C-alpha cells in the first residue's frame, strides 16, 4: 500500500474549513473517473476518515482539519499503485476546491 501525505494551507479557521469540506463531500463521487462511491465519517471535531471505492478497490483517506491547514494521507492499495500519484492529486485537488468555494 502506498501512503501519500498531503498538506493544504488555508486561512479559513478550523470550523469554516470543516464546514466547506463537509458540504463538498456529497459531490465528490460525481467527479471520480470511471465512477465510484465515497463514504466519509467525522471523528470528533476535526478528523475525517474517508473511503473512496473505485474499480473494485478502496482508497482510504485520513484528513485532519486545523486552524490554518488540512493535512492527511491517501492510502492507495497495491492494485492501484501505478495510479497512486494521480489518485493522491485528485484527492488533494478536490479538497483544495472544497476549501476555495463557499458552500
Secondary structure, DSSP 8 states (H G I E B T S, - for coil): -EEEEEEEE-SS-HHHHHHHHHHHHHHHGGGSTT--EEEEEEETTTEEEEEEEETTEEEEEEEEE-SSEEEEEEEE-GGGGGGHHHHHHHHHHHHHHHHHS--
